[in-house]
Amino acid sequence: MTSTAEPGSEPATFEDLARHIDDLRDRVGHLEPSAQRLLQDTIEAITEFNRAGLVALVQLLRNDARGGELLYEAVEQPEVMALFVSHGIIRTDRTIDVLRVVEQIRPYLVTSSISMEVESVRGDVAYVSFATGCNAPDEATKEEIKGVILQRVPGLRAVEEVAQEPGTAFISLDTLRVGPA
């Protein structure tokens, strides 16, 4: 087993652990299909085993006044929240899911000079806006970005563009000159 921290050293950070999992997931993609399936089945079995233990722990904590307080404190820790979300014990708001996907594609947006904001998520529809003018992406790019969000957020039915309100330019009167300078 590969460890992310040497014995006696500082424990790995949450970000280090997440990065390590992503690296391992990428490496699995290069295995033979039968090895990939066996590994996937093993992970699913371990996940269900862990989920059952977590559900029992949460139920015990909820049944005790102090346990409930501790549970609320625990989910403030990103590691605990991620654990509960990944096991389906806590459901995230779709807004968080949409924002997470946008952060995943943010490097592409930045390198392509695309400015996009999530305006809101209501029910199963996400509303986004794109920059206008010189920084506006073409329609095909907009559709591609909206398609990625739609594909990566479970339960999302549509991603709709919100039209930007036309801005008014304010030019100070003292900067205008009439006649010779």
Secondary structure, 3 states (H helix, E strand, C coil): CCCCCCCCCCCCCHHHHHHHHHHHHHHHCCCCHHHHHHHHHHHHHHHHHHHHHHHHHHHHHHCCHHHHHHHHHHCCCHHHHHHHHHCCCCCCCHHHHHHHHHHHHHHHHHHCCCCEEEEEEECCEEEEEECCHHHCCCHHHHHHHHHHHHHHCCCCCEEEECCCCCCCCCCCHHHCCCCCC
